[in-house]
Amino acid sequence: MDSTIEEMDGQELEEAIELLCCSKAEELRLVGYEHVTSKDVWNCISHKYEKHGVPQLHQLVNDILSLKATSFMNYMTLSAYRGSSF
């Protein structure tokens, strides 16, 4: 990927974020959470952006890559109690 962030269009940016979420989902599967998908990871991360909007790209990337399994499971548990669809 030779292009810089400024040169990325919306589709390329979405694909890059999807790859990050896939990577984090794979990491969570490696530690025992077998059914985690990239969509689950994105829903967990984006949940905290509902009130204030999506942050700058560097913060978004950091939030995805630094997501801990315990934080993810807390989100999934609370979503299940609320009856939210993942």
ABEGO torsion letter per residue (X at the ends): XABBAAABBAAAAAAAAAAAAAAAAAAAAAAGBAABBAAAAAAAAAAAAAAAEBBBAAAAAAAAAABBAAAAAAAAAAAAAAGBBX
